C-alpha cells in the first residue's frame, strides 16, 4: 500500500513538473506585445498579438494596467478584454489605453493572450517607475533575449549574429512596391530572423518580371509581377507567411542538431 501511494505521489509530481515546464513557453505560437508611445502628458499603451502559426487562431486577451502607490499601499487595476480570430501570419492591435506621463506610482502593464481552452499562449509585461528588483529582472531578460551570458561574453562561437536583414534586388516600380509592402510586414511583425531574406526580381518571358523571395539560399515563393496594389499586397502577405514558416523550420532543425 505504501509503495503504491509513493508511486502515485511520484506520478503527480512528474505531471506538475511537466505542466510547469510547458507553461513557461510563451510567445511561440502567439506573440503578445505591448507598445508604448509617450508625449509630455500621456503614455498611449497598445497591446497587439501576432499569429506565428500556419493556421487561424481563436484567442482571448486581457490587457491590464495595475497601479501600486508605494506611499500608502493603494492598489488599482483596470482590465480590457476581448476575443477575436487571428489568421495565419496576422498581427493585430487588440486594445488601447492611456496613462498619465507624470504618474509616479509603480505601474505594471500586463498583456495575456489565451486560446479557446484558456491555455496561456502569449505574454508581455512592462513595469513603469519600477523598483531595483524590477530593473534587475528586466536586465536579465534582455541578456537572455540577446544570447549574452551574465559575464558579458557572447554564447555563440562565431561572434555576433546579424538579424533582420532583408536585401532588395528589384528592377521595376511594382517590384519596389512589393519590397516595401513585404518589408513593412517583416518589421511590423518583429520577425527579426537570423537568416538573410532576399527579394530578387528578374526578367521572365515576354518582358515580364518575376519576384523570388529567398530565405538564405532557398526560394520560398516566386510569382510574376503585376502592377495592381491589391495583388502585390496579397503576395506580400503570402510571402511573409512562407518566410516566417521557413525561418521557424531552420530554427527547429538547428535546435535538433544542438540537442543531439
C-alpha positions in Angstrom: 0.0 0.0 0.0 2.8 2.4 0.9 4.6 1.6 -2.3 1.5 2.2 -4.4 0.9 5.6 -2.7 4.6 6.5 -3.3 4.2 5.8 -7.0 1.0 7.9 -7.2 2.8 10.8 -5.4 5.8 10.5 -7.8 3.5 10.4 -10.8 1.6 13.6 -9.6 5.0 15.3 -9.0 6.2 14.5 -12.5 2.9 15.7 -14.0 3.2 19.0 -12.1 6.8 19.5 -13.2 5.9 18.8 -16.8 2.9 21.1 -16.7 5.0 23.8 -15.1 7.8 23.4 -17.7 5.4 23.7 -20.6 3.5 26.7 -19.0 6.7 28.8 -19.2 6.9 28.5 -23.0 5.1 31.7 -24.2 5.0 33.6 -27.5 6.0 30.7 -29.7 2.5 30.3 -31.3 1.0 33.7 -30.5 3.4 36.5 -29.6 1.9 39.2 -27.3 3.5 42.6 -27.5 3.0 45.9 -25.5 3.9 49.1 -27.3 4.2 52.5 -25.6 4.1 55.9 -27.2 4.5 58.9 -25.0 4.2 62.7 -25.2 4.5 65.3 -22.5 1.1 64.4 -20.9 0.2 60.9 -21.7 1.5 57.4 -22.5 -0.5 55.5 -25.0 -0.5 51.8 -24.4 -1.3 49.4 -27.3 -1.5 45.6 -26.9 -1.0 43.5 -30.0 -0.8 39.8 -30.9 1.0 38.1 -33.8 -0.1 34.7 -35.0 3.1 32.8 -35.8 1.5 29.6 -36.8 0.2 28.4 -40.2 -3.4 28.1 -39.0 -6.1 30.5 -37.8 -6.2 31.0 -34.1 -9.2 31.9 -31.9 -7.8 33.9 -29.0 -9.0 35.7 -25.9 -6.9 38.6 -24.5 -6.7 40.7 -21.3 -4.7 43.9 -21.1 -4.3 45.0 -17.5 -2.9 48.2 -16.0 -2.1 47.7 -12.3 -1.0 50.7 -10.2 0.6 50.5 -6.8 1.3 53.5 -4.6 4.4 52.9 -2.5 3.5 55.5 0.0 0.1 54.2 1.1 -0.1 50.7 -0.5 -3.2 51.7 -2.5 -3.7 49.5 -5.5 -5.9 49.8 -8.6 -6.4 47.5 -11.6 -8.0 48.2 -14.9 -8.7 45.4 -17.4 -9.6 45.5 -21.0 -10.5 42.1 -22.7 -11.9 40.7 -25.8 -12.0 37.8 -28.3 -11.0 37.6 -32.0 -9.7 35.3 -34.7 -6.1 35.8 -35.9 -5.4 34.5 -39.4 -2.0 32.8 -40.1 0.8 35.4 -40.1 -1.5 38.2 -39.0 -0.6 40.9 -36.4 -3.5 42.7 -34.8 -3.8 45.5 -32.3 -6.0 44.3 -29.5 -6.7 47.1 -27.2 -5.5 50.7 -26.3 -5.4 52.7 -23.1 -3.7 55.8 -21.8 -1.9 56.6 -18.6 -0.5 59.9 -17.3 3.1 60.5 -18.2 3.5 62.3 -14.8 2.2 59.3 -12.7 4.8 58.3 -10.0 3.0 55.1 -9.0 4.6 51.8 -9.8 2.6 50.7 -12.9 2.6 47.1 -14.2 1.2 46.7 -17.8 0.4 43.1 -18.5 -0.9 41.5 -21.7 -2.1 37.9 -21.6 -3.3 36.0 -24.7 -5.2 32.7 -24.3 -6.6 30.1 -26.7 -10.2 28.9 -26.6 -9.3 26.4 -23.9 -7.8 29.2 -21.7 -4.2 28.0 -22.2 -1.9 30.9 -22.0 -0.1 31.3 -25.3 1.3 34.9 -25.3 2.5 37.1 -22.5 4.2 40.5 -22.3 4.9 42.7 -19.2 6.2 46.2 -18.8 6.9 47.9 -15.4 7.0 51.7 -15.2 8.5 53.5 -12.2 9.8 50.1 -11.1 11.9 49.1 -8.1 15.5 47.9 -8.3 14.2 44.4 -8.4 12.2 45.2 -11.5 15.2 46.7 -13.2 17.3 43.7 -12.4 14.7 41.3 -13.8 14.4 43.4 -17.0 18.2 43.4 -17.4 18.3 39.6 -17.0 15.5 39.2 -19.6 17.4 41.4 -22.1 20.5 39.3 -21.6 18.6 36.1 -22.3 17.0 37.6 -25.4 20.3 38.8 -26.8 22.1 35.5 -26.1 24.7 37.2 -23.9 25.8 35.4 -20.8 25.8 37.3 -17.4 29.6 37.5 -17.5 29.4 39.6 -20.7 30.6 37.0 -23.2 28.6 36.0 -26.2 27.3 32.5 -26.2 27.8 32.0 -29.9 31.2 30.7 -31.1 31.1 32.6 -34.4 30.6 36.0 -32.9 27.7 38.4 -33.1 24.7 37.3 -35.2 23.3 39.9 -37.6 19.5 39.7 -37.5 16.6 41.0 -39.5 18.4 41.6 -42.8 16.2 41.9 -46.0 18.1 42.6 -49.2 16.3 44.3 -52.1 17.2 43.4 -55.7 14.3 44.8 -57.7 14.2 46.3 -61.2 10.8 47.9 -61.6 8.4 50.1 -59.7 6.0 47.3 -58.9 8.9 45.2 -57.7 10.0 48.0 -55.4 6.4 48.5 -54.2 6.2 44.8 -53.3 9.5 45.0 -51.4 8.2 48.0 -49.4 5.0 46.1 -48.5 6.9 43.0 -47.6 9.5 44.9 -45.5 6.7 46.8 -43.7 5.2 43.4 -42.7 8.5 42.0 -41.8 9.5 44.8 -39.4 5.9 45.3 -38.2 5.6 41.7 -37.1 9.0 41.7 -35.4 10.2 38.7 -37.3 13.9 39.6 -37.0 15.2 36.4 -38.4 18.8 35.2 -38.3 18.9 34.2 -41.9 19.1 36.8 -44.7 15.9 37.3 -46.8 16.3 38.4 -50.4 13.7 39.9 -52.6 15.0 39.3 -56.1 13.3 40.5 -59.3 14.5 39.0 -62.6 13.4 39.2 -66.3 10.9 36.5 -67.4 9.0 35.6 -70.5 7.5 38.3 -72.8 9.3 41.2 -71.0 7.6 40.3 -67.7 9.5 40.2 -64.5 9.4 37.6 -61.7 9.8 38.0 -58.0 11.7 35.4 -56.0 11.5 35.5 -52.2 14.6 33.8 -50.9 15.4 32.7 -47.3 19.1 32.0 -47.0 19.5 30.0 -50.3 16.0 28.6 -50.6 13.2 30.1 -52.7 10.0 30.1 -50.6 7.8 31.9 -53.1 8.0 33.1 -56.7 5.4 34.8 -58.9 5.1 37.0 -62.0 4.8 40.7 -61.1 1.6 42.6 -61.7 1.3 46.4 -61.1 -2.0 46.2 -59.2 -1.6 47.2 -55.5 -4.2 44.6 -54.3 -2.3 41.8 -56.0 1.1 43.0 -54.6 -0.5 43.3 -51.1 -1.9 39.8 -51.3 1.5 38.4 -52.4 3.4 40.3 -49.7 1.1 38.7 -47.1 1.6 35.2 -48.6 5.4 35.9 -48.7 5.6 36.9 -45.0 3.8 33.7 -44.0 6.2 31.5 -46.0 9.3 33.4 -44.8 8.3 33.0 -41.2 7.5 29.3 -41.6 10.9 28.7 -43.3 12.7 30.6 -40.5 10.9 28.6 -37.9 11.8 25.4 -39.7 15.5 26.4 -39.9 15.4 27.3 -36.2 13.9 23.9 -35.2 16.4 22.0 -37.3 19.2 23.9 -35.7 17.9 23.1 -32.2 17.6 19.4 -33.1 21.3 19.4 -34.1 22.2 21.1 -30.8 20.2 18.5 -28.9 21.8 15.5 -30.5 
